[in-house]
Amino acid sequence: MRSSFGIWIAAAAASLAMNPPIRIVAPAAFETRTWMPLTIEIQFDENADAQTLLVELNGDDITDLFSLSAAAGGHVTAIAFDVWDDRVLLGANQIDASIDLSGAPENAARAFETQGDPYADGVEAFVPGANGGFNAGALPDVVLGSPVGSGLFVGGLDVVSLGRSGRIDLRFDDNVIVDGPGVDFTVFENAFLEIGAGNLTTVPFAEPGRVSVSQDGIEWFAFPCALSPGAGPYWPGCAGVYPVLSNGTLAMPHASIPSSDPIASLVGQSVFTIQAPAGSGGDSYDLAAVGLAWARYVRIEAADFDTNVVGSGNSGFDIDAVAAVNSAPSIPLPSLGPGASNGLAIAVVAVAARALRRTRRRR
């Protein structure tokens, strides 16, 4: 018969295993994630000395990136959002965390992998419309990878013009867009704010387009878009309206970090004092709006009318790039459309998206 002391020891060991003094909550152990900005979540015992917290990512001290919550449930949560720069590596990554409890150091470690990137990987179709085709000779590379934006007041030229009623379908290979918290992907054009009297910003120079998504490249689901001549100047629901604030360098926001400031809030401000909003710019979309759990293809269709014609061959929506905000490594995924009740599909997609649902919390 086990002694009461032995039972107590076993119970204490089990409790410690379930509630260690410090643990890494996200990313999950041995998880494979898209190579993009990372959210790291750590929990530690409320009696630990928070001043001694040390977190390293691939050997770099990133402790200063963390914000601490108030103690709850016997622990404190530390979260760092959008960890990127050159700290997140393509391939193998390692997080090490330590903190002092009762004068003794406690440690936790977590290994995870990254693959691919959040950007479109291929052009499935390009059908230029009237007066389109600017830079078409640079396809496909010009519309793949990160956007090359020029900020609030300049439209970038790393684009292809679709022309009136033109269309382009982009494909994700290494990773797929998944329905996570908030918006799930961003479409980048080359819209910019114009400058009016008194050096005040006016409505954007916009060439709108309708956005659709698909899982198989055959069945498409369109996002609501006010694509009619009288819907300007903001063209609700359409892409091609918000300036691009990301250019693939560390000097500007990463393309997977969306902007939340409404475009109208940027109008009527002095060009001398306006602050660029946080995030990448571009026009963002939530897969939940069309009832999809994931998508591999993104289609942009330019308006069939001119809004801001620049010149021959340079009419209609100017596509720069598409980037996932919520992404998961590409694995065989069953179809899941609006109203679907396929339990296996739901289960598989839930596994693919679980980590980002847990870690890409909004501030």
C-alpha positions as CSV (number, residue, x, y, z in Angstrom):
1,M,0.0,0.0,0.0
2,R,1.4,3.4,-1.0
3,S,2.1,5.8,1.9
4,S,0.3,9.1,2.1
5,F,3.7,10.8,1.5
6,G,4.2,8.8,-1.7
7,I,0.8,9.8,-2.9
8,W,1.5,13.4,-2.1
9,I,4.8,13.2,-4.0
10,A,3.0,11.7,-7.0
11,A,0.3,14.3,-6.9
12,A,2.8,17.1,-6.6
13,A,4.8,15.8,-9.6
14,A,1.6,15.5,-11.7
15,S,0.6,19.1,-10.8
16,L,4.1,20.4,-11.7
17,A,4.0,18.6,-15.0
18,M,0.6,20.2,-15.8
19,N,1.5,23.6,-14.3
20,P,5.3,24.1,-14.6
21,P,6.9,27.3,-13.2
22,I,7.4,28.5,-16.8
23,R,6.1,27.2,-20.1
24,I,5.9,28.3,-23.7
25,V,2.3,28.3,-24.9
26,A,2.9,29.3,-28.5
27,P,4.1,28.4,-30.9
28,A,3.2,24.8,-30.3
29,A,5.9,22.1,-29.8
30,F,7.4,20.9,-33.1
31,E,4.9,23.0,-35.0
32,T,5.4,23.9,-38.7
33,R,4.4,27.5,-39.4
34,T,4.5,29.8,-42.3
35,W,7.7,31.9,-42.3
36,M,6.3,35.3,-41.3
37,P,6.0,37.5,-38.2
38,L,5.4,35.3,-35.1
39,T,3.5,35.7,-31.9
40,I,5.1,34.1,-28.9
41,E,3.2,33.5,-25.7
42,I,4.8,32.4,-22.4
43,Q,3.2,31.7,-18.9
44,F,5.0,31.7,-15.6
45,D,4.1,31.2,-12.0
46,E,2.7,34.4,-10.4
47,N,5.3,34.1,-7.6
48,A,8.2,34.1,-10.0
49,D,10.5,37.2,-10.2
50,A,9.3,38.8,-13.4
51,Q,12.4,41.0,-13.4
52,T,14.5,37.9,-14.2
53,L,12.5,36.8,-17.2
54,L,14.8,36.0,-20.1
55,V,13.5,34.9,-23.6
56,E,15.8,34.1,-26.4
57,L,14.9,33.3,-30.0
58,N,17.6,31.5,-31.9
59,G,20.1,32.9,-29.4
60,D,18.9,36.5,-29.6
61,D,17.6,38.2,-26.5
62,I,14.0,39.3,-27.3
63,T,12.8,39.8,-23.7
64,D,12.1,43.5,-24.3
65,L,9.4,42.6,-26.9
66,F,7.1,41.1,-24.3
67,S,4.2,42.7,-22.4
68,L,3.0,41.1,-19.2
69,S,-0.5,40.6,-18.1
70,A,-1.8,40.9,-14.5
71,A,-1.7,37.6,-12.6
72,A,-4.7,35.4,-13.2
73,G,-5.3,31.7,-12.3
74,G,-1.9,31.6,-10.5
75,H,0.2,32.6,-13.5
76,V,1.3,35.7,-15.5
77,T,1.1,35.7,-19.3
78,A,3.9,37.3,-21.4
79,I,3.1,38.0,-25.1
80,A,5.2,39.4,-27.9
81,F,3.4,40.2,-31.1
82,D,4.7,40.2,-34.7
83,V,8.3,39.1,-33.9
84,W,10.2,39.3,-37.1
85,D,13.3,41.3,-38.3
86,D,16.0,38.7,-38.9
87,R,15.1,36.8,-35.8
88,V,12.7,34.2,-37.2
89,L,14.6,31.8,-39.4
90,L,13.4,29.8,-42.4
91,G,13.6,26.2,-41.2
92,A,14.5,25.3,-37.6
93,N,13.9,27.7,-34.8
94,Q,14.4,27.5,-31.0
95,I,12.9,29.5,-28.1
96,D,14.5,29.4,-24.7
97,A,12.9,31.0,-21.7
98,S,14.0,31.2,-18.0
99,I,12.8,32.9,-14.8
100,D,13.7,32.8,-11.1
101,L,11.3,31.3,-8.6
102,S,12.2,31.2,-5.0
103,G,15.8,32.1,-5.9
104,A,16.2,29.2,-8.3
105,P,16.2,29.4,-12.1
106,E,13.4,27.6,-14.0
107,N,13.6,26.9,-17.7
108,A,11.5,26.1,-20.8
109,A,12.4,25.4,-24.4
110,R,10.5,25.1,-27.6
111,A,11.5,24.0,-31.1
112,F,9.4,24.8,-34.2
113,E,9.8,24.9,-38.0
114,T,8.9,27.5,-40.6
115,Q,8.4,27.0,-44.3
116,G,7.4,28.9,-47.4
117,D,6.2,32.5,-46.9
118,P,2.8,34.3,-46.8
119,Y,2.9,35.4,-50.4
120,A,1.3,34.1,-53.6
121,D,3.5,31.7,-55.5
122,G,2.2,31.5,-59.0
123,V,0.0,33.1,-61.6
124,E,-2.8,30.7,-62.6
125,A,-4.4,33.0,-65.3
126,F,-3.9,36.5,-66.7
127,V,-6.6,38.0,-69.0
128,P,-5.8,41.6,-69.7
129,G,-8.7,43.9,-70.5
130,A,-9.0,47.0,-72.7
131,N,-6.0,49.4,-72.4
132,G,-4.3,47.1,-69.9
133,G,-1.0,45.1,-69.9
134,F,1.5,47.5,-68.5
135,N,4.5,45.5,-67.3
136,A,2.9,42.2,-68.4
137,G,6.3,41.1,-69.7
138,A,7.5,40.9,-66.1
139,L,5.0,38.3,-65.2
140,P,4.9,36.2,-63.1
141,D,7.6,37.5,-60.8
142,V,6.3,41.1,-60.6
143,V,3.1,40.0,-58.8
144,L,4.7,37.3,-56.6
145,G,6.5,37.7,-53.3
146,S,6.1,40.8,-51.1
147,P,4.6,44.1,-52.3
148,V,6.8,47.0,-53.3
149,G,4.9,49.9,-52.1
150,S,6.0,53.5,-52.1
151,G,4.0,54.9,-49.2
152,L,1.0,57.2,-48.8
153,F,1.6,59.6,-51.6
154,V,3.2,57.6,-54.4
155,G,1.9,54.7,-56.5
156,G,4.5,52.0,-57.0
157,L,5.4,50.7,-60.4
158,D,6.1,47.1,-59.4
159,V,2.7,46.2,-60.8
160,V,0.8,44.8,-63.8
161,S,-2.2,46.7,-65.1
162,L,-5.3,44.6,-65.7
163,G,-7.2,47.0,-68.0
164,R,-10.9,47.4,-68.0
165,S,-12.6,44.1,-67.1
166,G,-9.1,42.5,-66.9
167,R,-8.5,39.6,-64.5
168,I,-5.7,37.8,-62.8
169,D,-5.8,34.6,-60.7
170,L,-3.0,34.0,-58.2
171,R,-2.1,30.7,-56.6
172,F,-0.6,29.8,-53.2
173,D,1.5,26.6,-53.2
174,D,3.7,26.4,-50.1
175,N,1.0,27.7,-47.8
176,V,-2.7,28.4,-47.9
177,I,-4.8,31.2,-46.5
178,V,-6.8,30.1,-43.5
179,D,-9.7,31.6,-41.6
180,G,-8.2,32.9,-38.4
181,P,-8.8,35.9,-36.1
182,G,-9.7,39.1,-38.0
183,V,-8.8,39.5,-41.7
184,D,-7.0,36.7,-43.4
185,F,-5.3,38.2,-46.5
186,T,-4.4,41.5,-48.1
187,V,-4.5,42.6,-51.8
188,F,-2.0,45.3,-52.8
189,E,-2.5,47.7,-55.7
190,N,-0.8,51.1,-56.1
191,A,-3.4,53.5,-54.8
192,F,-2.1,56.7,-53.2
193,L,-3.5,59.8,-51.4
194,E,-3.7,62.9,-53.5
195,I,-2.8,66.3,-52.1
196,G,-5.3,69.2,-52.4
197,A,-5.6,72.8,-51.3
198,G,-3.8,73.8,-48.2
199,N,-1.6,70.8,-48.5
200,L,-4.4,68.6,-47.1
201,T,-4.8,65.0,-48.2
202,T,-7.8,64.2,-50.5
203,V,-9.5,61.0,-51.5
204,P,-7.2,58.3,-52.9
205,F,-6.3,57.8,-56.5
206,A,-8.0,54.4,-56.8
207,E,-8.6,51.9,-59.5
208,P,-10.9,49.4,-57.9
209,G,-11.3,45.7,-58.4
210,R,-13.4,42.8,-57.1
211,V,-11.8,40.1,-55.1
212,S,-12.8,36.4,-55.1
213,V,-11.2,33.3,-53.6
214,S,-11.3,29.6,-54.4
215,Q,-10.0,26.3,-53.0
216,D,-9.8,24.5,-56.3
217,G,-9.5,27.2,-58.9
218,I,-12.9,26.2,-60.3
219,E,-15.6,27.3,-57.8
220,W,-15.1,31.0,-56.8
221,F,-16.6,33.0,-53.9
222,A,-16.7,36.8,-54.4
223,F,-16.5,39.3,-51.6
224,P,-19.1,42.0,-51.8
225,C,-17.7,45.0,-53.7
226,A,-19.4,48.3,-54.7
227,L,-18.0,48.2,-58.2
228,S,-20.1,50.7,-60.0
229,P,-19.3,54.2,-61.3
230,G,-21.2,56.0,-58.5
231,A,-19.5,54.1,-55.6
232,G,-16.4,56.2,-55.4
233,P,-14.3,57.6,-54.0
234,Y,-13.8,54.7,-51.5
235,W,-15.4,51.8,-53.4
236,P,-16.6,49.8,-50.3
237,G,-15.5,46.2,-50.3
238,C,-13.3,46.6,-53.4
239,A,-9.5,46.4,-53.6
240,G,-7.3,49.0,-55.1
241,V,-8.2,51.8,-52.6
242,Y,-5.7,51.8,-49.7
243,P,-2.1,52.9,-50.2
244,V,0.7,50.3,-49.9
245,L,2.9,50.7,-46.8
246,S,5.0,47.6,-47.2
247,N,7.9,47.0,-49.5
248,G,9.6,43.8,-48.4
249,T,12.3,45.6,-46.3
250,L,12.7,45.9,-42.6
251,A,12.2,49.6,-42.9
252,M,8.5,49.2,-43.6
253,P,5.8,47.0,-42.0
254,H,5.6,43.4,-43.0
255,A,2.9,42.6,-45.6
256,S,1.2,40.1,-43.3
257,I,0.4,42.8,-40.6
258,P,-2.8,44.5,-41.8
259,S,-3.7,48.1,-41.3
260,S,-6.9,48.8,-39.4
261,D,-7.3,52.6,-39.8
262,P,-10.2,53.3,-42.2
263,I,-9.1,54.9,-45.4
264,A,-11.4,57.9,-44.8
265,S,-9.5,58.7,-41.6
266,L,-6.4,59.5,-43.7
267,V,-8.2,62.1,-45.8
268,G,-8.3,65.8,-44.8
269,Q,-5.0,65.7,-42.9
270,S,-2.0,68.0,-43.4
271,V,0.8,66.3,-45.4
272,F,3.2,67.8,-42.9
273,T,1.8,66.1,-39.9
274,I,0.0,63.0,-41.1
275,Q,1.3,59.7,-39.6
276,A,1.3,56.6,-41.7
277,P,-1.1,54.1,-40.1
278,A,0.3,51.0,-38.5
279,G,0.5,47.9,-40.7
280,S,1.1,47.1,-44.4
281,G,-1.7,49.1,-46.0
282,G,-3.5,47.4,-48.9
283,D,-7.1,46.1,-48.8
284,S,-7.8,43.2,-46.5
285,Y,-10.4,40.4,-46.5
286,D,-11.8,37.8,-44.0
287,L,-12.6,34.4,-45.4
288,A,-15.4,34.1,-43.0
289,A,-17.3,36.7,-45.1
290,V,-17.6,34.1,-47.9
291,G,-17.9,31.0,-45.6
292,L,-14.5,29.4,-46.4
293,A,-12.2,27.9,-43.9
294,W,-9.2,28.1,-46.3
295,A,-8.4,29.2,-49.8
296,R,-5.6,28.6,-52.3
297,Y,-6.5,30.9,-55.1
298,V,-7.2,34.7,-55.2
299,R,-8.8,36.4,-58.2
300,I,-8.9,40.1,-58.9
301,E,-11.2,41.5,-61.6
302,A,-10.8,45.1,-62.6
303,A,-13.8,47.4,-63.1
304,D,-15.3,47.6,-66.5
305,F,-15.1,51.4,-66.5
306,D,-12.3,53.8,-66.1
307,T,-11.8,55.6,-62.8
308,N,-8.3,57.1,-63.1
309,V,-6.8,56.5,-66.5
310,V,-3.0,57.2,-66.7
311,G,-2.2,56.3,-70.3
312,S,-2.2,53.7,-73.0
313,G,-1.6,50.2,-71.6
314,N,-2.0,51.5,-68.0
315,S,-5.7,51.3,-67.2
316,G,-7.6,49.5,-64.6
317,F,-6.5,47.7,-61.4
318,D,-2.7,47.6,-61.0
319,I,-1.8,44.4,-59.1
320,D,1.3,44.4,-56.9
321,A,1.0,41.4,-54.6
322,V,-1.3,39.3,-52.4
323,A,-0.2,38.3,-48.9
324,A,-1.8,36.0,-46.3
325,V,-2.4,37.4,-42.8
326,N,-3.5,34.0,-41.4
327,S,-1.6,31.2,-43.1
328,A,-0.9,27.5,-42.6
329,P,1.6,25.2,-44.4
330,S,0.0,23.6,-47.4
331,I,-1.3,20.0,-46.6
332,P,-4.0,18.0,-48.4
333,L,-7.2,19.8,-47.3
334,P,-10.7,18.7,-48.0
335,S,-13.1,21.2,-49.5
336,L,-15.2,23.3,-47.2
337,G,-17.6,25.7,-48.7
338,P,-20.5,27.8,-47.3
339,G,-23.0,25.7,-45.4
340,A,-20.8,22.6,-45.6
341,S,-21.2,20.0,-42.8
342,N,-18.3,17.7,-43.7
343,G,-16.9,16.8,-40.2
344,L,-13.6,15.6,-41.6
345,A,-13.0,18.8,-43.5
346,I,-13.7,20.9,-40.4
347,A,-11.4,18.7,-38.3
348,V,-8.5,18.9,-40.7
349,V,-8.8,22.6,-41.3
350,A,-9.0,23.1,-37.5
351,V,-5.7,21.4,-37.1
352,A,-4.1,23.4,-39.8
353,A,-5.3,26.7,-38.4
354,R,-5.1,25.9,-34.6
355,A,-1.8,27.6,-33.9
356,L,-2.6,30.9,-35.5
357,R,-6.1,31.0,-33.9
358,R,-4.2,30.7,-30.6
359,T,-1.3,33.0,-31.3
360,R,-2.4,35.8,-33.7
361,R,-4.6,37.5,-31.1
362,R,-5.4,41.1,-31.7
363,R,-4.0,43.6,-29.3
